[in-house]
Amino acid sequence: MPSLSISDVTQAETNGGTTNFVFTVTQSPASPLTTTVNFATSNGTATAGSDYQPAAGTLTFAPLATTQTITVVVNGDTQFEPDENFFVTLTGATNASITKAVGTGTITNDDAAPATPSFSIDDVTKAEGDSGTTSFVFTVTQSVASPVTTAVSFATLNGTATLGSDYQPTTGTLIFAPGVTTQTITVLVNGDSDFEPDETFFVTLTGAINASTAKGVGIGTIKNDDPSLLAPVTPVLLINSVAVTEGNSGATNAQFTVTLSGFSSQTITVDYVTADGSATAPSDYDSQSGTLSFPPGTSTRTIDVAVKGDAIAEANETFFVNLLNPINANISVAQGTGTINDDDEIGFVQFSAPTASVAENGGAASLTVTRTGDTSGVTTVNFETADGTAVQKSDYTFNSGVVQFNPGENSKTIKVPIVDDAFVEGAETFKVALSNVSGNFAIGNPNQITVTINDNDSVPPSTNPIDGASFFVRQQYLDFLGREPDASGLAFWTNLITACGANAACIEGARVNVSAAFFLSIEYQETSGAVIRLQRAAFGKFSADPALRLTYQQFLRDTRQVGAGVIVGQPGFEALLEQNKQAYAEQIVTSPAFLARFPILPAADYVDAIIASTGLTVTAAERTAAITAFAAGGTLGRVAALRSMADSNTVRQAEMIPSFVLAEYFGYLRRNPTDAPDFNDVGYQFWLGKLTTFNGDFVKAELVKAFINSSEYRQRFGP
């Protein structure tokens, strides 16, 4: 039966009139029958009527026709807005099935964002005068004329000048009508005939409405204009800087000293306040503020700041204590720096050596990862192999995952299976790198190891090792389950082949059945299969669609994560498998990509969005089960609903045949179907059509037989 799929369309909306979004519906293969399918638009973030014109109807494919189009008219505008989308959904196909039911129309914004006006206030410097008042006029400028009314509040604040005696307080709000770009603020400064240093006050802008603030503080400098032959000496205040070691718990006192230089017959006061640097309150220290008083004859005061101890290895951190608003004195050093010296040991995770070697017939490369430092807790680090002159297709088996050090452990081993091919090729190398370490640890040196595979072949091969039963079975474990075989499994599957004796037809049939059994096994279906189903439900990754399917590299990484440590049949495998699947699903649900695709929604809406992502029509019972799994929601509820839908019979059946064909490329050929030497999806689609024709019967379709007998597969190991 032919299948129908609909394309996605991405276009700019244009600034006026309308734009046609043309979706292509493809039928594959061509059918001798007339086929029909219904279509209808639905809202995404775009809204029918204002953003696009709704459309619905029926497409008819005449016999042998393979494409039809659906045109949706999108309305243009000149309004800046995020990219928006809508959907065209296929339903009710006759004489055909639907492979990809939802086409996404993405309307990309082509309008520039409007400039946001910002306020800036200038500085004013004038002489105070000997009496009366002098007007200090500050100009507030709006960066661009705004089409709407904007506003900003202002208030005066002491610097070295004092409110009341030196200037008169001023507060209020400036209103900028549409198109207005400047306003002024007048502050009256009191004149006197006393000799004194130049003084400053501030005019601050706050609470901008329909605008931002670029320069929010204007400085008013009152220039002294009174001469004196005996100018009085004004006392000055300064604060020191201190450094303390944080400790592992409790608090350590950081004591700052504020010193008054010069004598005064008046009481002097100054305010102080702490401020974050790289250290933050209250996690690293307790914030403080207050006023210090210096009666006549007093020259020092102290400020105590409690620094919090912790056991976290981190860089040294700083915070500040600032002096402000002095009375009867000036400030010469206004800021003291508090340095928190870390005393926690940072550990390192690294390879035990930068290089290692293994004989080609050695089975696996054993690589040691060590950690130094505090080993009392749990530490994890990621690892992954990478090709050098040795390649994962034929020389070794790709491996990635997480190494976990439990309390007290300082050494762990990574094993990378080696393939004993029959080629004379000399020594070859691949690399394994560490990344993403947890806890109070850093990646040490060496952070990667170069592994040399020493060739054990000296003459050109005359036979291919893949023809050997034991070699063939081990390779199925490596290629499909990503692990070395367990002894009982290796013996069981090998015996199924060797029991044929010299009967070539029996051997060929046994090899086909043994290999297919690995794809059909519980272990494959609940590790690799679970990855494929979850990716389809979460991100619409259909195995049958080359533009959407999971890539080989991501497939390997994700299946290693879900299958880590799992050997079906061994005690405790069920609990470990469930733990791995739940962790993988939580990783998906909390990812930015998933949150963007599925915002927080009520249970039914969330489940319906996941159903749409699968591109399938599920049963009412499956929908209800997913809504029930959602329960109270939150991350665990969203994970449970996603897993319920991914494990539904409808999704399992929809992916069974397409993922079987995909597994042939991923497992036997170790590549994407569209990689060299194919460069297109013709081969995959051929086998998908053939396996579908035989309703999944891989023997009648000759699917497995063709791949294990292909020159591309055999040339991985020998001639």
Secondary structure by P-SEA (a helix, b strand, c coil): cbbbbbbbbbbbbcccccccbbbbbbbcccccbbbbbbbbcccccccccccbbbbbbbbbbcccccbbbbbbbbbbbcccccccccbbbbcccccccccccbbbbbbcccccccbbbbbbbbbbbbbbcccccccbbbbbbcccccccccccccccccccccccccbbbbbbbbbbcccccbbbbbbbbbbbcccccccccbbbbcccccccccccbbbbbbcccccccbbbbbbbbbbbcccccccccccccbbbbbbbcccccbbbbbbbbbbbccccccccbbbbbbbbbbcccccbbbbbbbbbbbcccccccccbbbbcccccccccccbbbbbbbbcbbbbbbbbccccccccccccbbbbbbbbcccccbbbbbbbbbbbccccccccbbbbbbbbbbcccccbbbbbbbbbbccccccccbbbbbbcccccccccccccbbbbbbbbcccccccccccccaaaaaaaaaaacccccccaaaaaaaaaaaacccccaaaaaaaaaaaaaaaaaccccccaaaaaaaaaaaccccccccccccccaaaaaaaaaaaaccccccccaaaaaaaaaaaaaaaaaaacaaaaaacccccaaaaaaaaaaaacccccaaaaaaaaaaaccccaaaaaaaaaaaaacaaaaaaaaaaaaaaaaaaccccccccccccccaaaaaaaaaaaaaacccccccaaaaaaaacccccccccc
